[in-house]
């Protein structure tokens, strides 16, 4: 029973859109109507600048961290931790509070994975930073980190449930970024700056 409550609460936490809430509180346009129309930190950067983007990035990551960390503190087994992580991630992608139209999930994925295994979070962040510095394309950096996350999990926290959830999240991130992948192949994907 408690496990089900944790998983459902994680989905609700994930459903809180930091991008939409931040833009509303800062008097900025709804990110779903501007730029790429994605309620995520990169689009908020375009719409509202660095401060709004940083708040969004932190908010989307922390809503992934808190449910998983709470489940860990409560001593939940690996399966429940993995399902809690997946629920928070799915909440971001398909938020009940915003007609099931959410963001692409990069920051929330990072949040849940860093909460499951902080060393994985460190190497994911390093991967993103290196790719972003070299190529100056946020989506490419995110896709590289996503593709490597199951491998990093296998290397640093080789619990079957965690590897599987990292792989599922990775596949979903690839799916959510399919338009970015098309743009990357055509050479038309936008840069960070």
N, C-alpha and C positions, 0 to 999 in steps of 0.2 A: 504493500500500500504506500509506504513512505517513498519507495523507489519511483512509483508512478507519479507521485506529487512532485518529486524533484525533476523528473523528466518533463512534465507538463510546465512547471515553473520555468525551466530552462527555455522551453519554446516561447513562453510569454516574454521572458527577458530578451530573447533574440528578436522578438517582434517589435521591440521599441527601436524606431529608426533614428539614430543619432543625427543623420543628415537632415531629415525633415524637421526634427525638434530644434536642432541648432539654428537652421535657417529661419524658422518661425520666431524663435527667441531673439535673433539678431536682426530681424526685420529684412531678411534677404528673400529673394524669390524662392518658391518651392523648387528644389533641384530636379523634381520629376518633370518640370515644364521648361527647363533651361539646359543648354549645353547638350551633353549626351543623354539627358533625361534619366540618368542613373542616380539613385539616392545613395551615393557613396562619397568618400573623402576626395577622390580625384576630381569628380564633377563639382563638389563644393568648393574646391580650390579655384576652379575656373569661375564659378558663380560668385563666391564671396571672399576669396582671398585666403591667405595662409592661416590666420587665426581660426576662422570658421572650419577650415579643413583639418587643422590639428585637433580641435575639439571633437569633430566628427570621427576622426581616426581613433582617438582615445575612447570615445563613447562606444564605437562599434567593437573595439577590441575588448574593453572591460566587460561588456555584456556577455562575452564569451568566457572570460576568465571567471567571473563571479559564480555562475552556476556550477562549473566543474570544480572550482576550489571548494565550494560549499559541500559538494558531494564527497570530495576527498576528506575534508575535515570530519565529516560524518562517518568515515570509514567504509564507504561503499566499495563493492568489489569492482574489478576492471570492466566487466560488462556494463554495469550501471554507469560508471564514469564515461565509457565510450558512448552510450546511448544519450547521456546528458549532454555531452559535447555535440553530438549530432543534432539533438533537438534544438539547442541554442543556434547552431548554424542554420538549420532549416527555418527557424523563426525569422532570421534575417532575410533569407531568400524569399520566404512566403509568409510575410507578417500578417497576423490576424487583424491587427489594428489599421492596416493600410491596404485593404482589399487584396491581400496576398500578392502584392506587387512590391518586391523588395530589391535590394541591391545585389551586387555580384558576389559579395561575401568574403572578400580577401581579408579585411581587418578582423572580422568575426572568426574566420577560420584560424587566423594567427592566434587570436585570443584563446580559443578552445584548445589548440595544439600546445601552446605555451603552458596552459594550465595542466594539461595531461602530462607534459614532460618539458620542463623549462630548457634543458639543453637543446631539444629539438627547436624550440622557439628561437634560441640564439643563432643556430645555424640557418634557420629560415630567414631571419632578419638579415644576417650577413649575406645570404644569397640574393635577397631582394636588393640590398644596398649596392652590392657589386654590379648586378645586372642593370640597375637604374643608373648608376654612375657611368658605366661603359656605353649603354645604348640609349639612355635618356627616355625610355619608354616604360611607363608604369605597368601597363598590361603585360608586356613581355617579362618584366621582372617578376610580376605576380605569377604568371604562368610557369616560369622556370622554378620558382619556389614551390608552387603547387605540385608540379610533376615530381620534384625531389622529396616531398614531405613523407611519402610512405617509406622511401629508402632511408631517410634520416631517422624515422621512427624505428624501423627495423634495426638500425645501427645503434641507436642510443637508448631506446626503451622497447626492447623486443617482446612485447606482450601482444599476443595474437589479436585481441580485441582492439588495441590501440593502432596496430598496423592496418587492420581492416577499416577502421573508421577514418584513418588518414587517407587511405586509398579511395574510399567513397567520397570524402570531401574533395580530394584532388580531381576526381572525375566530374563532380558537380561544378567545380570551379572552371574546368575546361569547357563544360557545356554552357555555363553562364557567360563565358568569354568568347563564344563562337563568332560573334560579329567582330570582336577585336582580332581574332585569329584570321578572319577573312581580310581585314584591313592590313594586318601584318604581312600577309602573303602578297597583297597588292602594293605594299609600300606606302599606304595612306594613313597608317595609324598615327594618332596625335602624340606629341612628345610631352614630357612633364613640364618643361618651361615654355 
